[in-house]
Amino acid sequence: MGHKVVVFDISVVRALWETRVKKHKARQRREAQRLEQSALEKIKQEWNFVAECRRKGIPQAQYCKNGLVDNGARLLDRIEQGSLARRSLCAKDGARRSSRFVFELCGEHWKELPDSLKEQTHLKEWHISNTLIQVIPTYIELFQAMRILDLPKNQILHLPAEIGRLKNLKELNVSFNHLTSIPEALGDCVGLERLDCSGNLELTELPFELSNLKRVTFLDISANKFASVPICVLRMPSLQWLDISSNSLSDLPQDIDRLEELQSFLLYKNKLTYLPQALLNLKKLTLLVVSGDHLVEFPSALCDESSPLKFVSLMDSPIAKTGSEQGQDSTESEQDRRHLDKEFMKAYIEDLKEREAVPSYTTKVSFSLQL
C-alpha cells in the first residue's frame, strides 16, 4: 500500500480546498443565524435564578419571578431541550450531548464569562469560541467533573495553574488564542487524551512536566515557533497523531522512534533538510506529511511499495503560496491565514483517505499539479 504522493498541479486540490472554504463559510453563516436566535441570555438569567434560590434556601420550582410561580418544567430545562435539538441539526456539533452538563458560549460580544457560571460546578464540558475573553478564572478548579475544555479562537492570554486540578479532564483545546506558555500544572491532568495548542503563534516550548501525560493520543502544536520537538512529547508513549507543522524545526530528534504508537505525523512548513532513519522504526506510522522544498535527504524506504506508509511530499509549498495570496488582504490576521492553512491540509488528507477507500484506487498515486 505504500506510496509517495508528490504534488505538482494545484487544480484538483485547489478545487477541493475552495469547496471546503465555501462549506466553512456556510457553516459560519448558519452559526451566526443560530446565535441570533439563541437563548444564551435566558440561560444566564436562569442561572442567576438558581443562585438566588440557593441563597434564599427555597426550591427552584417555587421560585417566583414577577409574581408568577413556575410549577412546570423549569425554564432552563426547556432551553436545554431546544438547544439540544438545534445542535443535533448542526453537522459540526453533531455529538449528542446533554445541555445540563455542557456550557456553550460564542460571539464577540462576550468579553468575560458570566458571573453565575461559578455556581454551575456540575458542568462537564465548556465550549467557548470566537469571543473576546482573555482570562480563564481561577475558580475553574471547582469544576471537578470537567472532561472537555474546548476554547478555540478566543483572546486568551494565559491559562491558570489551577487547571492542573481538573483530574477528570480528557480534552483541552486552546488553539488560536494568544498563549505564550503552557502551565506546568497541566502535567497533573494525567487523564488527558487530546491536547491542541495550535495557532497561538508565539509558543516556543512545552514544560517538561507534560511528560506525565502518558495517555495523550492526539497532540497539535502547529503554527507556533517551536525550534525543536519538545522533550515532553517524546515521553508520551500513547501518541498516535502529532502535528508540528508550520514551526521552525530544522531537524528531528534521533530518538523520534520512541513514539511507537505514532500513526500520523505532520511536519510540513518547517525548515527540515533531512529525515532521520529512525522514522523507519515507527512500524505503525501510516501518514507522513512534509514540505519537500528543502529536503535533500530522506530514507528511500519511506516510499517502498511494501510499506503501509503514505508519504506525502508537498512540492512548491502550495499551502504557503495560497496563504501569501490571501495575505494581501490587510484585514486578515496571521491567525486567520494559519487557520486556512490547516483547513486546506485537513481537506487534502481527508481526500487522500477517501480515495484510498475506493476499491479501484491504486497504491501508486501521482498528481500532476503545478502552481
C-alpha positions in Angstrom: 0.0 0.0 0.0 3.0 2.3 0.5 3.4 5.1 -2.0 4.7 8.6 -2.4 2.3 11.4 -3.2 4.0 14.2 -5.0 2.0 17.4 -5.5 2.7 19.4 -8.8 -0.7 20.8 -10.0 -3.0 22.8 -7.8 -6.2 22.5 -9.8 -7.6 19.4 -8.2 -6.5 20.2 -4.6 -7.5 23.9 -5.0 -11.0 22.9 -6.2 -11.3 20.7 -3.1 -10.0 23.5 -0.9 -12.3 26.1 -2.3 -15.3 23.8 -1.8 -14.3 23.3 1.8 -13.9 27.0 2.4 -17.4 27.6 0.9 -18.8 25.0 3.3 -16.9 26.5 6.2 -18.4 30.0 5.4 -21.8 28.5 5.1 -21.4 26.9 8.5 -20.3 30.2 9.9 -23.5 31.9 8.5 -25.7 29.2 9.9 -23.9 29.6 13.3 -24.4 33.4 13.2 -28.1 32.9 12.5 -28.3 30.4 15.3 -26.7 32.8 17.7 -29.2 35.5 16.8 -32.0 33.2 17.9 -30.1 31.6 20.8 -31.2 31.6 24.4 -27.9 32.4 26.0 -29.3 35.4 27.7 -32.2 33.4 29.0 -29.8 30.7 30.3 -27.8 33.4 32.1 -30.9 34.7 33.7 -31.9 31.2 34.8 -28.5 30.6 36.3 -29.0 33.8 38.3 -32.4 32.5 39.4 -30.7 29.2 40.6 -28.1 31.2 42.6 -30.8 33.3 44.2 -32.8 30.2 45.1 -29.8 28.8 46.8 -29.2 31.9 48.7 -32.8 32.0 49.9 -32.9 28.3 50.6 -36.1 27.6 48.6 -36.8 25.0 45.8 -36.3 26.4 42.4 -39.7 25.1 41.4 -41.3 27.5 43.9 -39.2 30.5 42.7 -41.4 33.5 41.9 -40.5 35.9 39.1 -42.7 38.9 38.5 -45.2 37.4 40.9 -45.6 34.2 38.8 -44.7 30.7 40.0 -43.4 28.1 37.5 -44.6 24.8 38.8 -44.0 23.0 35.5 -40.7 22.3 33.7 -38.0 24.8 34.6 -37.1 27.5 32.0 -33.6 26.1 31.9 -34.9 22.6 31.1 -36.9 24.0 28.2 -34.0 26.0 26.9 -31.7 22.9 27.2 -34.1 20.8 25.2 -34.3 23.4 22.4 -30.5 23.8 22.4 -30.0 20.1 22.2 -32.4 19.9 19.2 -30.6 22.7 17.4 -27.2 21.0 18.0 -28.5 17.7 16.6 -29.1 19.5 13.3 -25.6 21.0 13.2 -23.0 18.9 11.4 -20.1 20.4 13.2 -21.5 19.8 16.7 -23.4 16.6 15.9 -22.4 14.9 19.1 -25.4 14.2 21.2 -24.7 15.9 24.5 -26.9 16.8 27.4 -27.0 20.5 27.9 -27.4 20.1 31.6 -23.7 19.3 31.7 -22.5 21.4 28.8 -21.7 25.2 28.7 -21.6 26.9 25.3 -20.6 30.5 24.6 -19.9 32.1 21.2 -19.7 35.7 19.9 -17.5 38.7 20.1 -20.0 40.5 22.4 -18.6 38.2 25.2 -15.6 39.8 26.9 -15.8 37.8 30.1 -17.5 34.7 31.5 -20.9 35.3 33.2 -20.6 35.6 37.0 -23.2 32.9 37.5 -21.0 30.3 35.8 -19.1 29.6 39.0 -22.3 28.2 40.5 -22.5 25.5 37.8 -19.8 23.3 39.1 -21.6 20.2 37.9 -20.7 21.0 34.3 -18.6 18.5 32.4 -17.9 20.5 29.2 -17.1 24.1 28.3 -17.3 25.1 24.6 -16.3 28.7 24.2 -15.2 30.1 20.9 -14.9 33.3 18.8 -15.2 35.6 21.9 -13.0 38.4 23.2 -12.5 36.6 26.5 -8.9 37.0 27.7 -8.9 35.4 31.1 -9.9 31.9 32.3 -10.8 32.4 36.0 -9.0 30.5 38.8 -12.4 29.1 40.0 -12.1 26.7 37.2 -10.6 24.3 39.8 -14.1 23.9 41.3 -15.3 22.0 38.2 -14.0 18.6 39.3 -16.4 16.8 36.8 -14.8 18.7 33.8 -13.9 16.4 30.9 -13.7 18.7 27.9 -12.3 22.3 27.8 -12.9 23.5 24.2 -11.7 27.1 24.0 -10.6 27.8 20.4 -10.3 31.2 18.7 -10.7 33.5 21.7 -8.3 36.1 23.1 -6.9 34.0 26.0 -3.5 35.3 27.2 -2.7 32.6 29.7 -4.0 29.5 31.5 -4.3 29.5 35.3 -2.2 26.9 37.2 -5.5 25.8 38.8 -6.3 23.9 35.5 -4.0 21.2 36.8 -6.6 20.3 39.5 -9.1 19.0 36.9 -8.3 15.3 37.4 -11.0 14.1 35.0 -10.0 16.3 32.1 -9.8 14.4 28.8 -9.6 17.1 26.1 -8.1 20.5 26.1 -8.3 22.8 23.0 -6.8 26.2 23.4 -6.0 26.7 19.7 -5.8 30.1 18.0 -5.6 32.2 21.2 -2.7 34.3 22.3 -0.8 32.0 24.7 2.9 32.3 25.1 3.3 29.5 27.6 1.5 26.4 28.9 1.4 26.0 32.7 3.5 23.3 34.3 0.5 22.2 36.4 -1.2 20.8 33.2 1.1 17.9 33.7 -1.1 16.9 36.7 -4.0 16.2 34.4 -2.8 12.6 33.9 -6.0 11.5 32.3 -5.7 14.0 29.4 -6.0 12.3 26.0 -6.2 15.2 23.5 -4.2 18.5 23.6 -4.5 21.2 20.9 -2.3 24.3 21.3 -2.1 25.1 17.6 -2.2 28.6 16.1 -1.0 30.6 19.2 1.9 31.8 17.0 4.2 32.6 20.0 4.6 29.2 21.8 8.2 28.1 21.8 8.3 25.3 24.3 6.2 22.9 26.4 7.0 22.3 30.1 8.8 19.1 30.9 6.1 18.3 33.4 3.8 17.4 30.5 5.9 14.2 30.3 3.4 12.9 32.9 0.7 12.8 30.2 1.0 9.2 29.3 -2.5 8.8 27.9 -2.3 11.6 25.2 -3.1 10.2 21.8 -3.6 13.5 19.9 -1.2 16.5 20.1 -1.4 19.5 17.8 1.2 22.3 18.4 1.3 23.5 14.8 1.5 27.2 13.8 3.8 28.3 16.6 7.5 28.9 17.0 9.0 25.6 18.1 12.6 25.2 17.0 12.7 21.5 18.1 10.4 18.7 19.2 9.7 19.3 22.9 11.3 16.7 25.2 8.0 16.0 26.9 6.5 15.0 23.5 8.9 12.1 23.2 7.7 10.9 26.6 4.1 10.5 25.5 4.0 6.7 24.7 0.4 6.6 23.6 0.7 9.4 21.0 -0.9 8.5 17.7 -1.3 11.9 16.0 1.4 14.5 16.1 1.0 17.8 14.2 4.1 20.1 14.5 3.7 21.7 11.1 4.3 25.5 10.5 7.0 25.9 13.0 10.8 26.4 12.8 12.1 22.8 13.0 15.5 22.3 11.3 15.8 18.6 12.3 14.1 15.8 14.2 15.5 14.0 17.2 17.3 10.8 16.5 15.1 9.1 19.2 11.8 10.0 17.5 11.2 6.3 17.2 10.3 6.3 21.0 6.8 7.2 19.8 6.0 3.6 19.0 2.2 4.2 18.6 2.5 7.1 16.2 0.3 6.8 13.2 0.1 10.3 11.7 3.0 12.8 11.6 2.6 16.2 10.1 5.8 18.2 9.5 5.1 20.4 6.5 6.1 24.1 6.5 9.3 23.7 8.6 13.0 24.0 7.7 13.8 20.4 7.6 16.6 19.4 5.2 16.6 15.6 6.0 14.6 13.0 7.7 16.3 10.6 10.2 16.5 6.8 9.6 14.7 6.4 12.9 11.4 7.1 11.2 11.7 3.6 9.7 11.3 2.2 13.2 7.8 3.6 13.6 6.0 0.5 12.5 2.5 1.9 12.9 3.2 5.2 11.0 0.8 5.4 8.1 0.9 9.1 7.2 3.9 11.4 6.9 3.4 14.9 5.5 6.4 17.1 4.8 7.4 20.1 2.7 9.8 18.8 0.1 11.3 22.2 -0.9 14.3 22.0 1.4 14.6 18.2 1.8 17.9 16.9 0.4 17.9 13.5 2.2 15.3 11.1 3.4 15.2 7.3 3.8 14.2 5.8 0.5 12.3 3.1 2.3 9.7 5.6 3.1 8.4 5.3 -0.4 8.7 1.5 -0.6 5.7 -0.2 -2.1 5.7 -2.8 0.6 5.3 -0.2 3.3 1.8 0.8 4.5 3.2 4.4 4.9 1.6 7.1 2.9 4.5 9.6 2.3 3.2 13.0 1.2 5.8 15.4 -0.1 4.4 18.9 -0.8 6.4 20.4 -3.6 6.5 24.1 -4.3 4.8 24.8 -1.0 1.2 25.1 -2.3 -0.1 25.9 1.2 2.5 28.6 1.7 1.7 30.3 -1.6 -2.0 30.1 -1.0 -1.5 31.8 2.3 0.6 34.5 0.8 -2.0 35.3 -1.8 -4.6 35.8 0.9 -2.1 37.7 2.9 -2.5 40.6 0.6 -5.8 41.3 2.3 -4.7 43.6 5.0 -7.7 42.9 7.2 -6.9 39.2 7.5 -4.8 38.3 10.5 -1.9 35.9 10.6 -4.0 33.5 12.7 -6.7 33.5 10.0 -4.2 32.6 7.4 -2.8 29.8 9.5 -6.3 28.6 10.2 -7.0 28.4 6.4 -3.7 26.5 6.0 -4.9 23.9 8.4 -8.3 23.7 6.7 -6.5 23.2 3.4 -4.4 20.4 4.8 -7.3 18.8 6.6 -9.3 18.7 3.3 -6.3 17.3 1.4 -5.7 14.5 4.0 -9.5 13.7 4.0 -9.4 13.5 0.2 -6.4 11.1 0.3 -8.3 8.8 2.8 -11.4 8.9 0.7 -9.5 7.8 -2.5 -7.7 5.2 -0.5 -11.1 3.7 0.4 -12.2 3.4 -3.2 -11.6 -0.2 -4.4 -10.3 0.9 -7.8 -7.8 3.3 -6.2 -4.2 2.1 -6.9 -1.4 2.0 -4.4 0.8 4.2 -6.5 -0.5 7.7 -6.7 0.8 10.6 -8.7 -0.7 14.0 -9.2 0.3 16.4 -11.9 0.0 19.6 -10.1 1.7 22.9 -10.9 1.1 26.3 -9.3 
